[in-house]
Amino acid sequence: MPNSIAHAVGIDRQELLAREAGDDDPFQMKVIKRAKGTFEEPTIITSPNRSRMIGCICEEDALTMNWMNLHKEEPKRCECGYWFKLVDAPGGGGHH
């Protein structure tokens, strides 16, 4: 029986090929643990794009997220006080 990559197309194929190459999070959907979150040491968010929407779980028992747009190289502070910074994804850079 042939492997599933031979029959996959589109985004499904892209995901399978990325996973086969060792990327277990090809669409950057995993939860990122906050770092210190200060202005001097913000939580780093990677992306191949110039901007990215993120959600901050401000309190451990929160039922909602605080959504915000990050833009490359512009640190942004969440309402809860934590800082985030968007940088180029490793091995990537931006889209053309």
C-alpha positions in Angstrom: 0.0 0.0 0.0 1.5 3.4 -1.0 2.2 6.0 1.7 -0.3 8.8 2.3 2.0 11.5 0.8 1.5 10.0 -2.7 -2.2 10.6 -2.4 -2.2 13.9 -0.5 -2.6 17.3 -2.2 -2.6 20.9 -1.2 -2.2 21.8 2.4 -2.5 18.2 3.6 0.5 17.3 1.4 2.4 20.4 2.7 1.8 19.3 6.3 2.9 15.7 5.7 6.1 16.7 3.9 7.0 19.2 6.7 6.4 16.5 9.3 8.5 14.0 7.3 11.3 16.6 7.2 11.2 16.9 11.0 8.9 20.0 11.5 6.3 18.8 14.0 4.6 22.2 14.0 4.5 23.3 10.4 1.7 25.8 10.9 3.0 27.3 14.2 -0.1 26.3 16.1 1.6 25.0 19.3 1.2 27.0 22.5 4.2 29.2 23.3 5.1 29.5 26.9 5.6 33.1 28.0 9.1 34.2 28.8 9.9 36.9 31.3 7.6 39.2 29.3 9.4 42.4 30.1 10.2 45.2 27.6 13.8 44.2 27.8 13.1 40.4 27.5 9.8 40.0 25.6 8.3 36.7 24.7 9.6 36.0 21.2 7.0 35.0 18.6 8.3 33.8 15.2 6.6 34.1 11.9 7.5 34.2 8.2 5.0 37.1 7.8 5.3 40.8 8.7 2.4 40.5 11.2 0.7 37.8 13.2 -2.3 37.6 15.5 -1.6 36.1 18.9 -3.7 35.4 21.9 -2.5 35.9 25.5 -3.9 33.9 28.3 -3.4 36.6 30.8 -4.3 34.5 33.9 -3.9 30.8 34.5 -7.6 30.2 35.1 -8.8 32.6 32.4 -11.7 31.4 30.2 -10.8 33.8 27.4 -7.8 35.1 25.5 -6.7 38.7 24.8 -6.1 38.8 21.1 -3.7 41.3 19.5 -1.8 41.9 16.3 2.0 41.9 16.4 4.1 43.6 13.8 7.8 42.7 13.0 10.3 44.3 15.3 7.7 46.3 17.2 7.4 45.0 20.8 3.8 45.1 22.0 2.4 45.1 25.6 -0.7 43.0 26.4 -3.3 44.5 28.8 -2.0 42.2 31.5 1.5 43.7 31.3 3.4 41.0 29.4 5.5 42.1 26.3 5.7 40.2 23.0 8.0 40.7 20.0 7.5 39.2 16.5 10.7 38.1 14.7 11.6 36.2 11.5 11.0 32.4 11.7 14.3 30.4 11.8 15.6 29.6 8.3 12.9 31.7 6.7 12.5 35.4 6.7 9.5 36.9 5.1 7.4 36.1 2.1 8.1 38.0 -1.1 
